[in-house]
């Protein structure tokens, strides 16, 4: 069988099987890495989302250092004043299968300017019209929410009051002031002097999803399928080798002599033949 596998045709099939195995293993590794990312993201949410809020200064520093990955979704509390005239609209943000805007407002705090995502509003009737949303409250407020890292710059030209993503560097340019290294997803806000008045706000963002998806199952499928083509090559090569051995045994010298020396099959004697005797 080894001689059959070492022919040019079967070596080509073996090479193809090896390439297929390598590609499927790499795809399985990629799916497993996505599964690990999902697990890490879920663990961060479960560790921080319902935790007791900590002061903002315990997590972020005024030098604008980015939020450490392990601190994503940390629940914080901070007091400050909104710059109500610098509200920005982050477009193309889905919520409950509907696209709209997330409303970003700078909050001036003792630690620095914090970008606050106050919530979501659906698209207006036309793309040229911004939705009508409740304005940020004036005066000192106390806000509670979750910290998230800034998003990548999508490098799109946007109107002065809109953003393509929550990119903190772009927000700095629009607001003409440095901002802290994370933005806050608003949970609740209240007036600092203790007023019980309800503050109108856009629709709160939905809680983050923590399901892991099917990445682990996909990784197993890719890994289990990696040897399939190699196994098929060996099976087909063995079948060809066995067929070749069968043809060779029929043409070996002496095969006809062996057939000639085989004793003849005895003739069956019928009952009426014995009676004739």
N, C-alpha and C positions, 0 to 999 in steps of 0.2 A: 504493500500500500504506500510505503514511503516513496518508492520510485514513481508512483502515479502522482503523488502530491508535488514532487520536484519537477514536474514538467512545466513548461512556460504557461500554459493555459491555467492550470490549477494554482500556480504561484500568483498569478494575477487575481484569481478569485480570493486567495488567502489575504493578499494585500488589501483588497476591497473590504474583506471582513474585519481586518485590523483597523482600517480607517473608520468603519462604521462603529466598532466597539469604542474607539477613542472618542468619537464625536458624541455618542450617547452617554458615555461616562461624564464628559464635560457638561453636557446638558443637564444630567442628573445633579452634578455638583452645583450648577447655577441655580436650579430650582431649590436645592437644599439651602443654599445661601439666602435665597429669598425667604424661605421658611424661617431661618434663624433670625433674619431681620424682623419678620412679623412677630416672632416670639419675644424679641427684645423690646419692640414697640409696645406690645401688650403688657409686658412686665413693668415698663415705665408708667403706663397709664394706671395699672392696678396699684402701683406703689404710691402714686402721688395724687390721683384724681380726687379721692374722698378724704385726703389727709387734712389735718388741721393746718390752716394757712400760716405761713411764716412771713416775717417782714421782708419786703423786696430787697433791702440792703444786704440780707443774708445770702442772697443768691447772685445778684448782679452788682457789678462795680461801675463807678462813674467813668472809668477809662474806656468804656465801650467794648470790653472783651466779650466775645460771643458766649452764648449760653452753653455750658458743658452738655454733652449728649445725655448723660445720665440724669440731668436735672430737667429734661423736657417734661412738661405737664406738671411741674411743681406748682402747688397752689400757694399764692402769695396774697398779702394785703398791703396796701399803700394808700397814703393820702396825697392829694395834689389838686391842681386846677387845670381843667381842660382849656386848650387854646381853641375855642369854639369856632373861630373863623377860619381854621385850617383843616377842616374835615376833608378826607380823601375817600374816593369810591374805588374799591378793588373789584374789577369787572370779571365776568365769566366764572362766578363762584356757585357751584351746585349745592342745593339743599333740598332733600326730599324729591329728587329727580327734576327739580326746577332750577334754572339758572337765574342769577341775579348779581347783586353787589354785596360785598362786605364793607362795613363802614369803619374807617380807620381815623382815629383822632389822637393828637399828641396830648399827653398828660404831663405837666411840669411837676416834678416831685423833688424832694430833697436830694435824692440820689441821681437825678438827671431827668431828661425827657424820655418818657416811656410811651411807645406806640400802643394804643389800646384798640382792639377790635371789638366794637360795641355790639356787633350783630350783623344780621343779614336782611336785605330787602329785595323783593322781586324786581325784575326789569320793568321799566316803564313801557308805554305803548310803542315808542320808537327808540332806536339806538341813540339818537341825538338828544334824548330827554333823560335826565337823571330822575330816579325815584324820589318821592317825597318821604323823608324819614324824620323821626323826632330828633331835634338837635341835642347836642351834648349839654348837660347842665352847666350853668355859670356858678362861679364861686368854688369854695373848697369842698371836695368830695372825698369819700373813702371808697375805694374800689377793691373788690376781691375777684381773683380769676387765676388762670393757668398760663404759665410762661411757655412760649414756643419759639424755636429759632427762626430767624428770618429766612425767606424763600429766595430761590435763585432769580436773577434778573432775566426776564424773557426778552429783553432788548427790543421792545416795541415802542414806537412813538405813540404817546398817549396825550390826551388833553391835559391841561394843567391841574384839573381837579380829579383825575383818574389815574389808577395804577393798574398795570397788567398782573402784578403779583405783589405780595407783601415783602418787597425787597427793602431792607432797612437803609441801605446806602441811597437808594432812589428817594425814599421818604425823607432822609436827611436833606437832600438837595431841594426837595419841594418845600420843606419847612424851614430851611436855612438855619438849622441848628443841629448839633450832634444828638444822637439818640442812643439809648442803652442797647446792649447786644441781644435783645430778644423783644418780642411783642407779647402783649397780654390778651388772652381771650377772656372777655368779660363774663363773669358769673353774676355779680350783683354790684350795685353802687348805691350809695346813700349820701346825704349831706353830712358834712363833718360835724356841724353843730348839733346833730342829733335830731333834726327834723324828721318826722315820720312821713313826710310827703312822698308819694310814689313818683319816681322819676321815669317818664316815658323813655322808651328805647326801641331800637330795631328788634326784629325777631332774634331771640337767642340762638346761637349756633347749637347744632345737635352734639350730643356726647360722641367722643371718638369711638370708632368701631374697633373691637378687639378680637374679632374672629380671625383665625389663622389661614383661611382659604384652603386651597387644594395643592399647595406647592410641595408638601411632603409626599403626597400620593403620586404627584407627577415625577418627583425625583426617583421614587421606587420603580415606577414604570420604565423610566429611561435606563436605570441601572440593570433591571432584570432583562431588558431587551438587548443589552450590549453584546452578549455572546451568541445571540440567535443566528446571525449570518455565518459566524465561524462554525457553529455546530452544523448548519446546513451544508456548508462546504465540505466538512469531513464526512458527513453522511453520503453526499452525492459522490465524493471521490471514492469512498469505500464500495459503493454500489458498482461504480465503473470498474474498480479493481476486481471485484468478485466476478463480474461478467467476463472480464478478460481472462481470469483464471479458468472459468468454465469452458471458454472456447479453446484455451490452450490444452486442457486435459483431453478434449475430443480429438485433437490433432497430434498428440504425442506418438512416437514410433512404438509399435507393439500393441496399440489400442485395438487394431483389427484382429491381431492374432489372439488377443485375450478374448475377443468376441467369438472367434472361430472355435476356441477350445471349450467354450461353454457347452455343457451337455445338453442334448436336445430334450425338449419337454416331452414327457411320456404321453403316448396317445391314450386317450380315455377309452376304456372298454365299455361298450354298451351291453345291456342285459341280453338283448336279442342276438348279439354277436356270439355270446357264450352258448346260447341255446343252439345256434347253428353248428357248433362244434360237437 
